[in-house]
Amino acid sequence: MMLKYWLTAIAALSLGACSMVPDELAVVENTNLVEYATALENPQQATGKMARWGGVIAQVRNNNDGTIVEVVNYPLNSYGRPVATDSSDGRFRAMIDGFIDPMVYEKGRFVTFTGVIGEPVEDKIDEFPYLFPTLNVTGKYLWKEVDENRAEVDYSSLWYRHYWYSPPYRVYYPVPVRNNNEPKQDNNN
């Protein structure tokens, strides 16, 4: 009887793990996704295979054939969100049929794409020649911006944290302080 409950719990957890990736990025079960580094090293062998890549948007260009989103590649966590680090493997271009608004998909936003790897494109980043792996997009997900609130730690004793317990003279000690990275902008101008 107890074994039945354990098997049910394990099945529920494994099904829950499958649904962690947003529906827009889901692929058919048991699909081998090609890593970005593999496509960069062996572009001819990776062409035509499925991939899920993501990173930070560097540039968005619309033309008559669709939209080209240039992305600085970062590794993805377990649910497909890019994890920004101090270094990147490089850049790739996501080819999208149709129009993508550059004000929504703006520079600096995190994005993840799924699609079929296309032929690499030779172009330049500023004046540096670069071979861009390409991804013909079948699914896209623009991640919401995360407002990081940082707090400092209060190392003072519990006795002196509240003003009614403090001594009669002014004592300066660290207290929790919230630092917002960007000041709020007033759009009423």
N, C-alpha and C positions, 0 to 999 in steps of 0.2 A: 504494500500500500504506500509506504514512504517513497519507494522507488518511482512510483507513478508521479508523485508531486515533484520530485527532483527532475525527472525527465520533462515535465511540463514547464518547470521554471527555466531549465536550460533552453528549451525550444523557444520560449517567449523572449529570453535574452538574446538569442541568436537572431530571431526575426527583428527585434528592436535594433540590433546593430546594423542590419541591412538598410534600414530606413533612415539612417543618420544623414546620408547624402541627400541634398535637395532633389526633388523630383525632376527638375530641369536638367540635372547632371547625371541622372540615372542611365545606366547602360544595361544591356541584356546580361543576365546572370552568367557567370563563368567566362566573361569576355576578358581576355588578356589585354590590359591597357599598356601601351608603350610609354615608358618614361621619357622625359624630355632629354636627358643625357644620352640615351640610346639613339634617339632621332638626330641628335647633334653629331654623334660620332659616326653613325652609319645611316645617312639619310636615304640611300637607295633601298636598304632593307626595311626601313620603317614606313616607306610610302605605301598608302592604301590601308594601313592598320588603324585601329581605334586608339584614341588617347584622351586623357583628361589632364589638362595643364592649366595653370593659373599664375597670377602674379599681380603686379601693379601696372595700371595703364600708363603708357608713355606717350601715346599719340593716337588720335582717331582721325581717319580720313575717309570721306564719302566720295564716291565717284559713280559713273553710270553703271558699273558692274556690281556695285554693292558697297560694303564698308570694310575697310582694313583697320583693325585695331592692333597696334604694336604694343606688346606686353613684355615687361621685365619679369622673367620667370623666377618664381620662388617655389620651394617644395610645398606640397599640400598636406594638411593634417588629415586625420581619419575621416572627417566629414567633408573634405574637399575645399576648405578655406586655405588660401595661401598664407604661409607663415613667413613674414618678413625677417630677413637676417641681414648681417652686414655684407654678405656677398651673394651674388647670383650666378647661375650657370650661363646666363646670356639672355637673349631676347627671342621672341617668336612673333609671328604675325597670324592673327585670327582673321580668316576671310568669311564674311557674313553676307548672305543674300539679303538685300534690302537696306533700308536706311536705319542708322543708329544715331540718335541725337548726341552730339559731342558735349552738350551741357549736362546730360544725365550720366553718360559714360565719360566723365571728365578725367583729366590727367591726375594721377595720384590715388584713384579709387582701386580697391581690390576687386578682382574679377576671376572667375573660373569658367573655362570652356571645355566642352567635350566635342569630339568630331573625328573626322578621318584625316590622317596626315597626308598632306599634298607634297608636291615637288618643292624643294627649297628654292628661295628667291635670293639672288645676289643683289645687294643694294649697299647703301652707306648709312652709317650713324655719324652725323656731322661729316667729316672728311675721311673717316675710317671705313674701308671696305668690309662688309659683313655678310655672312651667309645666314639668312633667316629661315629656320624651319617654319613651315606653314601648317595651319590647321583649318580645314574646311568645316566650319562650325555646324553642329547639329543641335547643341544645347548650350545655353549661357546662363550665368548667374552672377549678378552684381551684388556684392556683399554690402550690407549696411555699415556705415561708418561707426566705429566704436569710440565713445567718448571715454578716454582713460582719465580717471580721477586718481590722483596720487595723494597719499596721506603720509605725514610724518609721524613717527612713533613718539608717544609721550613717555619719557623715562623717569618722570618724577614719581615720588612715592604717592600712594593713594591718599595719605593723610593730607597732603598739600594741594590736591587737585581742585578742591572746591574753595571758593573765596571765604566761606564762613568758617573753615578750618585753618585758614592761613594765619600766619603771625601778624601782629599789628603793623609791621613795616612791609614795604613792597618787596616781594621775592620774585625774581625772574627765572622761569623754568620753561622748558619746551612743552608745548601743548599740541594736540593734533591740529594740523592745518591742511586745508584742502587747497591744492594748486591746480587751477585749470590752465592748460597749456595755451589756449587761445582765448583772447578776450571776446566777449559777445559783441557783435556788430549791430548797430542800429540801422535798420533798413528804411527808416522814415525820412531820410534826407531827400 
